[in-house]
Structures are given as structure tokens and as C-alpha cells.
């Protein structure tokens, strides 16, 4: 499961883990990715989307039809 959001494009960020002695080792900041199922009335079916928490809030605001249109405009498969 790749850690990126289908709607917002959020993906992992990278940085350093810093110990008490100030040694640096690499770490990864993953977005909060959830699998969510939405009813798509125009196609008469459910779609399963992999969204970040912010992406879920965006779908609540703009609606699932507009969200799917944005995903398809970015070249994503729904």
C-alpha cells in the first residue's frame, strides 16, 4: 500500500530522527491514509478511495462527484 492520497497527492516526507547524543538517522513522515468507500450516484456504484484525513474532509466539503472528477483529472483510476 503506497502512502499517498488519491485526491490531495499527499505523500511521505523525509527527515532525520535525532537521538539524545544528536546523531542523525533518516526517518519517514507518512500521511494518515485511510481506505474509504463512497456511493457514486452518477455511475450507480460504490468507489473505494485511498485518502488522507485531509482528503476525507475535502470530499465532505466538495462532494464525492467533484472529488472523483479531480482524481480523474490528475490521471488517477477510480
Secondary structure, DSSP 8 states (H G I E B T S, - for coil): ---B-TTT--B-EEEEEE-TT--EEEEEE---EEEEEEEETTTTEEEEEEEEHHHHHHHHHH-HHHHHHHHHHTT---
